[in-house]
Amino acid sequence: MNHDFINHYEILEVSANASFETIERVFRFLAKRFHPDSNEASEPEKFKTIVEAYQTLANPESRAKFDADLERNRLAERSIEEGAGSVDDDAADRHRLLSLFYAQRRRDMKYPGIGISTVEHLMNIPIEVLDFHIWYFREKGWIMREEGGTLSITADGVDHLENSALSKVESQLKRITDESNRLSDKSKPQKKSEPVAV
């Protein structure tokens, strides 16, 4: 997504499907309102952006090019929106990824690292998502780069992974214990209530 992208349709407050006549009519209204010589609401910068928007959209060729840029920008925004809903998936991917580094170090202490292309192949996730996870691990100090350029898990990474596994086991044990207690409470004979003297 281009953060400097300016939507000329929004500047002129018209739809992307607006006809040339509509664009021209709205432009004239806004240009008059924000013109530097206007006593009502002189805004030179706003006037400049209105003129630029009109010049782009009034010409069929520049409008077609702008429409293509607008669509690309919208696709990028959609991609960000979709990414916002992937937190749970990312957490699961990070766990699998760190487990992969853990398994390699445990399997071969002499060559504990894995190359990024191997990781990409084994994890089957896009490289840009993988880059995000690798950045996160490095910021946390959970992985390091070996001399040969491969990536390996650190002692902090091992601790994190093992602590996560322990908390998961403890959580399951607590759930099982709670369920057992509830079942045993149900199987106990209930005391009969004494009749109340009136």
C-alpha positions as CSV (number, residue, x, y, z in Angstrom):
1,M,0.0,0.0,0.0
2,N,1.3,3.5,-0.9
3,H,0.9,5.7,2.2
4,D,1.4,8.8,0.0
5,F,-1.5,7.8,-2.3
6,I,-4.1,10.6,-2.8
7,N,-7.6,9.5,-3.8
8,H,-8.6,12.2,-6.3
9,Y,-12.3,11.1,-6.1
10,E,-12.3,11.7,-2.4
11,I,-10.7,15.2,-2.9
12,L,-13.5,16.1,-5.3
13,E,-16.1,14.2,-3.2
14,V,-17.4,12.2,-6.1
15,S,-17.9,8.5,-6.9
16,A,-15.3,6.6,-8.9
17,N,-18.1,6.0,-11.4
18,A,-18.8,9.7,-11.8
19,S,-19.2,11.1,-15.3
20,F,-17.0,13.8,-16.7
21,E,-19.9,16.3,-16.4
22,T,-20.4,15.5,-12.7
23,I,-16.6,15.9,-12.0
24,E,-16.5,19.2,-13.9
25,R,-19.6,20.6,-12.0
26,V,-18.2,19.6,-8.6
27,F,-14.8,20.9,-9.5
28,R,-16.2,24.3,-10.4
29,F,-18.2,24.5,-7.2
30,L,-15.2,23.5,-5.0
31,A,-12.7,25.7,-6.9
32,K,-14.9,28.7,-6.5
33,R,-15.3,28.0,-2.8
34,F,-11.6,27.4,-2.0
35,H,-10.0,29.8,-4.5
36,P,-7.2,31.9,-2.9
37,D,-9.2,35.1,-3.9
38,S,-12.3,33.8,-2.2
39,N,-13.5,35.8,0.8
40,E,-15.6,32.9,2.0
41,A,-13.0,30.2,2.7
42,S,-9.6,30.8,1.1
43,E,-7.5,27.7,1.4
44,P,-4.6,27.8,-1.2
45,E,-3.4,24.2,-0.4
46,K,-6.8,22.7,-0.6
47,F,-7.4,24.6,-3.8
48,K,-4.2,23.2,-5.3
49,T,-5.2,19.6,-4.5
50,I,-8.6,20.2,-6.0
51,V,-7.0,21.4,-9.2
52,E,-4.6,18.5,-9.3
53,A,-7.5,16.0,-8.8
54,Y,-9.5,17.7,-11.6
55,Q,-6.6,17.7,-14.0
56,T,-6.0,14.0,-13.4
57,L,-9.7,12.9,-13.7
58,A,-10.6,15.2,-16.6
59,N,-8.2,13.5,-18.9
60,P,-9.3,10.0,-20.0
61,E,-5.8,8.6,-20.2
62,S,-4.6,10.0,-16.8
63,R,-7.9,8.9,-15.3
64,A,-7.5,5.3,-16.5
65,K,-3.9,5.2,-15.1
66,F,-5.2,6.7,-11.8
67,D,-8.0,4.1,-11.7
68,A,-5.4,1.3,-12.0
69,D,-3.3,2.8,-9.2
70,L,-6.5,3.2,-7.1
71,E,-7.4,-0.5,-7.6
72,R,-3.8,-1.6,-6.6
73,N,-4.0,0.5,-3.5
74,R,-7.4,-0.9,-2.5
75,L,-6.1,-4.5,-3.0
76,A,-3.2,-3.7,-0.7
77,E,-5.6,-2.2,1.9
78,R,-7.8,-5.4,1.6
79,S,-4.7,-7.5,2.2
80,I,-3.9,-5.5,5.4
81,E,-7.5,-6.0,6.6
82,E,-7.3,-9.7,6.0
83,G,-4.0,-9.8,7.8
84,A,-5.6,-8.2,10.8
85,G,-7.8,-11.3,11.3
86,S,-4.9,-13.7,11.2
87,V,-3.6,-13.3,14.7
88,D,-4.6,-16.8,15.8
89,D,-3.1,-18.3,12.7
90,D,0.1,-16.4,13.2
91,A,0.4,-17.5,16.8
92,A,0.0,-21.2,15.7
93,D,2.5,-20.6,12.9
94,R,5.0,-19.1,15.3
95,H,4.7,-22.0,17.7
96,R,5.3,-24.5,14.8
97,L,8.2,-22.5,13.5
98,L,9.9,-22.2,16.8
99,S,9.3,-25.9,17.3
100,L,11.1,-26.5,14.0
101,F,14.2,-24.6,15.2
102,Y,14.0,-26.5,18.5
103,A,13.8,-29.9,16.8
104,Q,16.8,-29.1,14.6
105,R,19.0,-28.0,17.5
106,R,18.0,-31.0,19.6
107,R,18.7,-33.3,16.6
108,D,22.1,-31.9,15.7
109,M,24.0,-29.6,18.2
110,K,26.9,-29.4,15.8
111,Y,24.8,-27.9,13.0
112,P,21.8,-26.4,14.8
113,G,20.7,-24.0,12.1
114,I,18.2,-24.2,9.3
115,G,18.4,-22.1,6.1
116,I,15.5,-19.7,5.4
117,S,14.6,-21.5,2.1
118,T,14.3,-24.8,3.9
119,V,12.2,-23.2,6.6
120,E,9.9,-21.6,3.9
121,H,9.5,-25.0,2.2
122,L,8.8,-26.9,5.5
123,M,6.4,-24.3,6.9
124,N,4.6,-23.6,3.5
125,I,3.9,-20.0,4.4
126,P,4.5,-16.9,2.2
127,I,8.0,-15.4,2.6
128,E,6.6,-12.0,3.7
129,V,4.8,-13.7,6.6
130,L,7.9,-15.8,7.4
131,D,9.9,-12.6,7.5
132,F,7.5,-11.2,10.1
133,H,7.8,-14.2,12.3
134,I,11.6,-14.2,12.0
135,W,11.7,-10.5,12.9
136,Y,9.6,-11.2,16.0
137,F,11.8,-14.1,17.1
138,R,15.0,-12.1,16.7
139,E,13.5,-9.1,18.6
140,K,12.6,-11.5,21.4
141,G,16.0,-13.1,21.3
142,W,14.6,-16.5,20.6
143,I,16.6,-17.2,17.5
144,M,20.1,-16.3,16.3
145,R,22.0,-16.3,13.0
146,E,24.8,-18.9,12.8
147,E,28.2,-18.2,11.1
148,G,27.0,-20.0,7.9
149,G,23.9,-17.8,7.7
150,T,21.4,-20.3,9.0
151,L,19.0,-19.6,11.8
152,S,18.9,-21.5,15.1
153,I,17.0,-21.4,18.4
154,T,18.6,-19.8,21.4
155,A,18.4,-20.9,25.1
156,D,15.7,-18.2,25.6
157,G,13.7,-19.7,22.7
158,V,14.0,-23.1,24.2
159,D,12.8,-21.8,27.6
160,H,9.8,-20.0,25.9
161,L,8.8,-23.1,24.0
162,E,9.1,-25.4,27.0
163,N,7.3,-23.0,29.3
164,S,4.4,-22.8,26.8
165,A,4.2,-26.6,26.6
166,L,4.2,-26.8,30.5
167,S,1.4,-24.2,30.8
168,K,-0.6,-26.1,28.2
169,V,-0.2,-29.3,30.2
170,E,-1.0,-27.6,33.5
171,S,-4.1,-26.0,32.0
172,Q,-5.3,-29.5,30.7
173,L,-4.6,-31.1,34.1
174,K,-6.6,-28.3,35.8
175,R,-9.5,-28.9,33.5
176,I,-9.4,-32.7,34.0
177,T,-9.2,-32.2,37.8
178,D,-12.1,-29.7,37.8
179,E,-14.2,-32.1,35.8
180,S,-13.3,-35.0,38.1
181,N,-14.3,-32.9,41.1
182,R,-17.6,-32.0,39.5
183,L,-18.4,-35.6,38.7
184,S,-17.4,-36.8,42.2
185,D,-19.6,-34.1,43.8
186,K,-22.6,-35.3,41.7
187,S,-22.1,-39.0,42.8
188,K,-22.1,-38.1,46.5
189,P,-25.4,-38.8,48.2
190,Q,-27.3,-35.5,48.9
191,K,-28.2,-34.9,52.6
192,K,-31.9,-34.8,53.1
193,S,-33.1,-31.6,54.5
194,E,-34.6,-31.7,58.0
195,P,-38.3,-30.7,58.2
196,V,-38.7,-27.2,59.5
197,A,-40.9,-27.0,62.7
198,V,-43.8,-24.6,62.3
